[in-house]
Amino acid sequence: MQQAAYATARHTSSVPSRSFSRGITAIATLAFCSSIMNGCSDSTPDSSGVATDVSATQAAPLSAAESDPNTMGWMVGFPPPPDRVLKASDGSFFQFPGMRYSVAHMRQFLPTVNVSRGVKAPTPLVYALDANIDTLSFTPLKATEPMTFEASLGANYTDGMLILHRGKVVYEHYSGALAAEGKHAAMSVTKSFTGTLAAILVADGRLNADAPVTEYVPELKESAFGDATVRQVMDMTTGLKFSEDYADTNAEIWMYSAAGNPLATPQDANAPVGYFAALQTVQKEGEHGEAFGYKTPNADALGWIVSRASGESVAQLLSDLIWSRIGMEQDAYYQVDGLGIPFAGGGLSAGLRDMARFGELVRNEGRWQGEQIFPAQVTRDIAGGGSKEAFARSGHDELPGWSYRDMWWITENADGAYAARGVHGQTIYIDPAAEMVLVRFASHPVAGNAANDPTSLPAYAAVAAYLIKKGS
């Protein structure tokens, strides 16, 4: 135990602190997970939008095996030993390696709201496990030595991996703090759920993508969103003066995160409370529609828009339109701000198998066991992609030729693959040509996907190629 405690001290990431008098407690230095969990951005984003992660600049962190939360014994005991306790109040719950435990136990630390699966029996998954997948070989990006798919799991601190081929489970793996009956933070994969809900409302005629944002949320008139369209919010082509550079003490993310912190009481009477209030303070920079800019306020603004258009919270809408309709195994849940508003930009936690069910629903253009759950146009709009020109102006040079649509990342590759992506390695990767849905939960010590993409994207492509060959 002493050795483990020493290793923890050596490899735990340090984070900047802010005084409580500024309305930001130690918990908010993690942006109450609205910064860590959303896929942040600034002038030099990576494939998640994350700019700089402090752990990336330190000595090599503990490996996946060394940092296994079961081995480290986080939160075990009645009560746990002091050196094994993780807390929201001091931010330790989201510092590596402790965050490898917390990502599978977010409800233990943060207030949440439920996403009900309803009361009908779960839809059983059909299994056709394929042991060959572990042995598939690929060469990581900018590398010369091959790697097996199995080896990539540890390299990327994978907590859960499930692959569907033609709707059947061909691969399932759990490690770390996650088990089949557990739930895991989806982080910015949450944004793709918000985008999908908006696309469903558009297809149903309840939301006009070409309408101004203020048609649904007039409270945003004086903000950056005041002259933006719903479509520009859905595709993140708004021009926002919003920095998520955590090295800058004046960056807008600090105020925004403090507003979303459900446990803090602002010392400034004029400080916004809740995400919706914070959105009203976001100012414009540049022109809407010109460039893709990955900024979390877009997702929270879209959450407000879909709630107004539907008359339901994001959590209730997700339950009504999807979660209660396709036989999910478990309820999901959202983190909420101090007013109980779901964090539409990164607050969802769910089970691995249920995430795969959602991915399969999207892949099949809204069809589930003979029933059309949402219009096929939803998937067609997502898979059709967004503006490559706008994406090329975003600075995501490591993702050449990609685009962004309805808060999904579109690879524009030959298979037509597209993905929901979140920091620390979360993904739902859909490859239509391979008839494949791949879902991964992870707890990589570096937030940005640039840290795992080199050993993730080629791995996904290798599985897809194998499944195409197998199915031909």
Secondary structure, DSSP 8 states (H G I E B T S, - for coil): -HHHHHHHHHH--------GGGT--GGGGGGGGTTTTT----SS--TTS----GGGGSS----TTTT-HHHHTTT-SSS--GGG---STTSGGGSTTTHHHHTT-GGGTS-EEEE---SS-----EE---THHHH-EE--TT-SS-EEHHHHHHHTTEEEEEEEETTEEEEEEE-TT--TT--EE-TTHHHHHHHHHHHHHHHTTSS-TTSBGGGT-GGGTTSGGGG-BHHHHHTT---EE----TT-TT-HHHHHHHHH-TT---SSTTS--SHHHHHTT-EE-S-TTSS----HHHHHHHHHHHHHHHTS-HHHHHIIIIITTTT-SS-EEEEB-TT--B-TTT-EEE-HHHHHHHHHHHHTTTEETTEESS-HHHHHHHHT---HHHHHTTT-TTSTT-EEETTEEE---TT--EEEEEGGGEEEEEETTTTEEEEEEE--SS-SGGGTHHHHHHHHHHHHHHHHHHH-
